[in-house]
């Protein structure tokens, strides 16, 4: 296995190869089918001699000397020797044109000599002259003007070309990367690895600045690659010839032959027809046909922004999506401000209907977003947005990275959903998958150009055996362009407010976290099993996101506990805002398999608080992972089959139901109270969704002869029964109301982001947990039978306390044992390491939150005084 510690990898420069087209027409398809019921017959002139790369500023190949000028140079004579690549041999014309190059040796044996032994990139799509030509050609469309989306906010604040403002923002240059040693002195023992990692990140930043005009320009690859109305470009270094085919040219491989530049980028001009109509009609099916080392292959364009599965077809089709101006969605609402405390409602569009069907973006917008707002969540995290051909993959086997899933509607439908969320003040996070890609070859990136190394590592290193998926080569220049541009695309084009990065643990280690138990020993994080290329990519993408979108949020799914994961990049960290606290959900499942008598409150507290200093976490009791078929939700672990017969209020309860409802509320509140600075809930779990998720599926016959039964492609368990949570005659409603009260408690008191947190009691005998967070005191009695009267609990601040939240409230399905009108006054004197205390009643299996009332009054009076002083100053002036 090759480890990435050998250095940053850049692409080779393949020799110039001129396509001669195909010797046969290949797969001739019937062109009568049109996705949008539009059909146009085209007769176009193909400009193959002069391409946009033929400008003075593009790199050129000097065959005689064997030297290839680096991007940005103009001629051999004008370039300094330190700005040149030197090859001992040129790549053969029929080579695979591999782009995976080590810091000193290319796979094909060519040697690179550069200044300071750094490897320079050899791919430039943003040369200054070409860039000006590209912009000028765009302006020739639609009457000499390229239409830009300008949107108005209904609150009278104008959104004027947000994309233009983003371009004007500069991404701060790399810092020194040394602050991590002040934050965590133990990291100094691994300074060699961490400094090397940071140096690789800085070299990459410098190379991108030098050859691509910076991260901002580099991340706009979608403006050059794929379809741009007047051109179609694709990076496919392994292809020997290429042609654009589709409905528009009757799938004729000889009609629109593409040419290739020396960097493996194929292109073709797409001028408008004589009558001014688009060269490719909106809704046309499109593919690129390539003659590859594996034979003739039709691939969906890698940068396609819409893909659709037609009736009676299995593979998806790339769709040229360019609707008329009047059909494009225009954003009307500004992005909400970044919330101080993040309360995430994790969602899946397809299963968000109570009906057994695939739901739509529009229905989610109109029916689910208002529910999320009412519940008190300030963020919605949407899964399965990137197109994926296998529905049951939960969206994690992505086939088309720039395309919103067509199962739920059009890209413009998704934009309307996001705009509505912004109107409601809800930030929208996307569950983005950059950790791996679908193994599909017909409609995915796998074997895109007939080789297994186009976007991925070749051989075993490029294959994830457990996920049956392909693994990106993060040291490849064009892979970086693709993934960085992909992140930028969703933020800029669709106005997402951030990402939850999936599978980050798999990215950061060559063992992908498989069969590895992380103990916290730093040797596990900084060694030969660390994929430095992948970590550098994560640093770059966080740099990009936070530089261009200062209020954007990034969350990393990391189970390993990588140190400095949530420390800013300029300080030497990976740069995420939050880490998913994945160990909490695992701990709850572990405990739910035991008797109450075997629970240990100290173990619970340790798991909830075991996180790195100054690194924020998003906690959750359960996510979508715990809801999948084969597992159980917390509610089902607690109440099992009794949920089917005893959840109606007009029927008697059972001990199992009473226990389950009580513990369901306590588990969620203690997770939110102690687990981190953010909180996440998967849709439906707020009211104890009774069943698992089972996607529609067929019977599977395994190689060993065994059979996994299917479910007749049923959607019955692939939906969310919101009607249960809304039904006031069911006990589900009480659980939903409690979850709502939790969110509003945080909204009012902001305890999750308070710097003050103190755990004063972890009593194994009484089964009590008591802690302070902000101006709140949380009291949990996990004992299954014992209730305690006049129970003394310590507190810091003097004054009067009142009940702010009570899990035993009848509104929440409790027994109403707490008097909400009672007032609790502090006693002076140390208790449980606190200078004061109060006396409370703590019923069994109950959580009560007490708020400092006097402090609220003091804050109000202080604000009033400040306002009065300001008024006086203004009057004097």
C-alpha positions, -999 to +999 in steps of 0.1 A: +000+000+000+012+035-008+011+060+020+004+096+014+032+108+037+054+108+006+041+141-004+015+161-023+006+147-056+001+167-088-009+157-123+014+147-150+013+165-184+002+140-211+013+146-246-010+164-271-034+140-286-057+148-315-089+129-317-098+113-350-134+105-338-149+070-337-147+044-364-183+035-358-214+052-345-216+029-315-249+028-297-276+044-318-305+052-297-340+062-306-342+099-302-380+102-301-380+102-262-375+136-247-375+142-210-394+175-212-414+166-243-393+189-265-375+178-296-352+198-319-333+188-350-299+205-350-274+213-377-244+229-362-209+238-372-183+223-348-153+245-340-125+220-336-095+238-348-093+267-324-103+261-288-104+284-258-072+269-246-053+281-277-045+315-262-011+329-257-012+323-220-019+286-220+009+260-214+025+245-245+046+214-251+081+217-263+088+182-277+124+188-287+136+198-253+113+176-234+103+206-213+067+215-206+060+251-194+041+255-162+007+271-163+009+308-168+041+310-187+040+324-223+070+310-240+100+288-235+125+317-237+107+339-213+104+314-186+129+310-158+144+276-153+127+273-119+093+277-135+095+247-157+087+211-155+115+188-169+107+154-181+132+127-190+106+114-215+073+124-229+042+103-223+032+082-252+001+093-271-018+062-261-009+063-225-035+063-198-024+098-189-024+091-152-025+121-130-014+105-097+021+118-093+043+114-062+064+143-049+094+131-068+084+103-092+056+099-117+039+065-123+052+064-159+088+070-148+091+107-157+112+127-133+102+162-121+127+188-110+114+220-094+124+248-072+128+236-036+119+201-048+082+210-048+059+194-074+041+219-095+006+214-110+003+210-147-033+217-152-046+253-158-081+261-168-080+297-157-053+314-177-059+352-179-065+354-216-087+324-217-106+337-188-113+369-206-123+351-238-146+329-218-163+358-201-167+376-234-182+346-251-207+343-223-219+378-229-228+370-265-256+349-253-292+360-249-288+392-268-253+400-257-261+398-220-256+369-196-286+369-172-277+368-135-301+360-107-309+391-087-332+386-058-351+408-034-357+401+002-393+407+014-379+426+044-369+453+019-332+444+021-319+439-014-299+408-023-277+422-051-256+396-068-246+376-037-223+356-060-205+388-070-200+398-034-186+364-026-161+367-054-148+399-040-142+383-006-106+373-002-097+341+015-071+349+042-036+336+035-024+306+056-013+314+091+016+299+110-003+269+121+014+269+155-015+277+179-025+241+183+006+236+205-006+262+229-041+248+230-029+212+235+008+210+246+007+172+241+007+178+204+043+190+206+053+154+207+040+150+172+052+183+159+071+167+130+040+152+116+017+182+122+043+207+108+047+185+078+009+184+073+007+221+076+036+226+052+018+204+026-013+225+031+006+257+026+023+244-005-010+235-020-024+269-012+006+286-028+004+264-059-033+271-063-027+309-058+001+308-084-015+287-111-052+291-106-055+326-092-064+315-057-089+292-040-118+315-050-111+311-087-101+275-084-134+266-067-154+279-097-145+249-118-181+246-128-178+278-148-153+262-171-160+224-169-191+206-178-217+226-198-215+264-199-240+270-227-213+277-252-189+249-244-187+214-229-155+204-213-146+172-195-114+159-178-109+124-190-072+117-194-076+080-201-099+085-232-084+082-266-113+100-284-145+116-272-178+128-286-208+145-271-240+125-278-276+129-269-312+135-280-301+167-298-279+149-323-297+115-325-269+100-304-246+103-334-210+098-322-197+114-354-217+146-351-201+164-322-165+151-319-145+167-291-108+177-291-084+172-262-058+195-249-025+184-234-040+181-199-065+155-207-094+180-209-118+173-238-139+202-252-163+212-278-180+246-286-218+247-285-228+279-304-265+287-308-283+276-338-288+299-368-323+308-355-308+317-321-322+287-302-299+269-278-275+243-293-288+217-268-325+221-259-334+222-222-343+186-210-321+168-236-304+136-225-267+139-229-236+117-225-200+117-235-189+087-256-152+078-252-129+053-267-111+041-237-086+014-226-116-006-215-135-001-248-161+023-260-179+038-230-209+062-226-206+082-194-229+108-178-209+141-177-190+143-144-202+179-139-238+173-149-263+193-127-293+172-133-298+134-138-329+115-142-341+079-143-366+074-171-395+049-168-384+013-175-347+022-174-322+013-147-292+036-153-298+073-149-295+097-178-276+130-177-300+158-185-290+192-199-308+215-174-311+250-186-347+261-182-361+293-198-356+325-178-392+326-167-390+291-152-359+297-130-365+302-093-355+336-081-343+337-044-362+363-024-349+359+012-314+365+027-296+338+045-303+338+083-275+347+106-254+319+119-272+307+151-253+309+183-265+274+194-271+249+166-303+228+169-305+205+139-335+187+125-319+159+104-342+152+075-346+130+044-369+145+017-381+113+003-393+097+035-407+129+050-444+122+042-468+103+064-479+086+032-461+055+018-445+074-011-414+094-021-421+129-009-411+160-029-391+192-024-423+212-027-442+191-001-413+193+023-412+230+018-449+235+025-455+208+051-423+199+069-405+232+072-433+249+092-433+219+115-395+223+121-400+259+129-428+252+153-407+226+171-381+252+177-352+239+156-331+266+139-313+243+114-324+216+090-298+191+078-310+174+046-297+140+036-296+124+001-294+157-019-266+146-043-280+123-069-277+086-061-291+058-082-297+034-052-324+049-030-317+026+000-281+040+002-296+069+021-279+091-004-244+080+005-235+062-028-234+094-049-234+090-086-237+127-098-221+151-073-234+184-088-270+172-094-298+175-068-317+142-065-344+141-092-366+118-072-378+148-052-382+173-080-362+198-100-332+219-090-354+249-089-378+231-066-349+226-042-340+263-044-376+272-035-373+249-004-341+265+008-355+300+002-386+292+023-364+279+051-345+312+050-378+330+052-386+311+084-352+318+098-339+283+095-304+276+082-301+247+057-272+223+060-264+197+034-252+162+042-224+162+017-205+131+006-169+137-004-156+106+014-164+081-014-185+076-045-208+050-060-192+020-076-216+023-105-199+025-139-230+033-161-242+064-143-214+072-118-178+084-118-164+049-115-143+040-146-154+074-160-127+074-187-123+037-188-096+036-162-100+030-124-077+060-116-095+090-131-109+104-099-099+077-076-069+058-063-062+028-085-062-007-072-072-018-037-065+016-023-093+031-044-119+007-032-138+006+002-146-031+007-172-025+034-191+002+016-186-012-019-176+022-032-147+041-048-123+063-028-111+097-041-074+105-047-072+137-028-037+144-039-048+148-075-051+184-089-082+178-109-099+159-080-092+189-058-108+212-084-138+189-087-145+185-050-137+221-040-159+234-068-186+210-057-187+224-022-187+260-036-215+250-061-240+240-034-233+271-012-233+296-041-259+282-065-284+268-041-277+290-010-270+261+014-257+275+047-231+248+054-224+211+054-223+180+075-193+161+059-200+124+059-175+097+066-146+120+075-130+092+096-128+071+065-111+099+047-084+107+072-070+072+076-058+047+051-075+020+072-107+040+071-114+033+107-124-003+099-116-028+126-098-001+146-107+009+181-095+044+188-083+047+224-072+083+224-035+076+221-021+103+199+000+077+180-033+065+164-038+099+148-003+109+136+015+081+117+018+063+085-019+053+085-029+090+084-039+100+048-022+135+047-036+142+013-072+138+026-065+159+057-050+186+035-082+185+014-103+189+045-082+219+055-086+234+020-123+230+019-128+245+053-106+274+042-127+279+012-160+277+029-152+299+058-133+324+037-161+330+011-190+323+034-181+336+069-214+324+084-213+290+069-212+260+092-191+228+088-197+197+108-174+166+105-186+131+111-155+118+129-156+089+153-118+088+159-115+119+180-087+134+158-071+162+179-074+198+165-103+187+143-123+217+152-095+242+155-092+269+127-069+260+099-047+290+104-040+278+139-029+243+126-063+226+129-085+208+103-109+237+105-144+222+112-168+242+133-183+211+150-176+174+154-205+149+156-203+134+191-210+099+177-201+080+209-232+092+227-257+073+206-236+042+209-235+045+247-273+048+249-278+017+228-253-001+251-272+009+282-307+002+268-296-035+264-291-036+302-314-034+332-319-001+349-300-015+379-269-019+358-268+017+345-240+038+360-246+076+361-209+083+362-205+064+329-233+084+313-217+117+324-182+107+312-195+098+278-215+130+274-186+152+285-157+133+269-148+159+242-117+179+234-112+213+250-122+243+227-136+219+201-174+222+197-196+191+193-230+183+180-246+158+203-275+134+196-292+105+213-300+089+180-297+099+143-308+081+111-282+054+118-302+041+148-335+041+128-324+017+101-339-018+097-320-042+118-315-017+145-341+000+168-349+035+177-346+045+214-384+044+217-386+009+204-357-003+226-376+011+256-412+001+247-410-026+220-442-041+208-463-024+236-461+007+214-486-009+190-513-013+216-509+010+245-500+045+232-537+057+232-546+079+262-580+063+265-564+030+272-545+019+303-507+022+301-482-005+310-451-004+332-430-007+300-448+023+284-445+044+316-407+036+318-402+042+281-419+076+280-401+088+311-366+076+300-371+088+264-374+124+277-346+121+302-322+106+277-328+134+252-326+162+278-294+150+295-278+146+260-287+181+250-277+195+285-243+179+287-234+166+253-220+196+234-226+230+219-251+217+193-279+192+192-293+170+165-325+149+161-336+128+132-371+136+120-398+117+138-376+106+167-388+137+187-421+118+193-406+083+195-413+071+160-425+035+165-408+017+136-375+014+118-367+026+083-369-001+056-364+011+021-383-006-007-363-036-018-363-069-037-353-103-026-315-108-025-297-140-034-262-142-019-233-160-033-234-186-005-269-196-015-287-178+013-316-154+005-324-121+022-362-116+019-374-084+003-404-063+012-421-063-022-408-028-028-430-014-001-428+022+011-448+014+043-418+017+066-400+043+045-419+073+057-424+094+088-457+092+107-460+128+118-497+122+123-489+101+154-470+130+170-497+154+162-525+133+175-534+147+210-551+114+219-518+095+216-489+094+240-466+103+211-479+138+213-465+143+248-431+132+237-433+157+208-443+185+231-414+178+254-389+179+226-404+212+215-401+225+251-364+214+251-357+235+220-374+266+233-356+262+267-323+265+248-336+293+227-345+313+258-315+305+281-287+295+256-273+270+280-256+249+254-232+277+245-227+290+280-191+289+293-203+280+327-207+243+332-203+224+364-213+189+374-219+188+411-233+154+417-229+119+401-245+097+429-245+060+420-265+051+450-293+077+445-289+075+407-288+113+406-271+136+382-270+174+390-252+200+369-252+237+362-251+252+327-255+289+324-282+301+348-299+267+348-296+238+373-304+204+358-316+176+382-320+141+369-333+112+390-326+080+371-338+057+399-366+034+388-386+035+421-371+060+446-383+096+448-366+121+470-382+150+490-362+179+503-333+167+482-304+192+486-286+202+455-256+226+452-257+257+431-234+287+424-255+318+421-277+331+449-313+340+446-347+325+437-351+296+414-383+284+396-391+254+374-382+260+338-388+225+324-403+194+340-403+161+323-431+149+347-455+176+334-489+159+323-485+179+290-455+157+283-471+124+294-459+127+330-477+123+363-476+159+375-457+154+407-439+188+406-455+221+417-446+246+390-457+275+412-432+266+439-402+290+445-368+278+456-345+301+476-308+295+480-291+286+513-256+299+520-230+273+528-209+248+507-225+217+494-212+194+466-184+219+460-209+247+455-211+278+477-249+275+480-278+250+477-315+246+473-340+220+485-361+202+458-384+173+452-369+148+428-395+121+417-382+089+402-374+088+365-378+126+362-357+155+350-364+190+362-346+222+351-345+251+375-339+287+363-324+316+384-353+341+384-335+370+401-308+369+375-334+373+347-348+404+365-313+418+370-305+414+333-337+432+323-330+460+347-294+463+335-306+466+298-332+492+308-305+513+325-282+510+295-310+521+272-317+551+295-281+561+295-279+559+257-310+581+254-295+607+277-263+608+257-282+613+225-303+641+240-272+659+252-256+657+218 
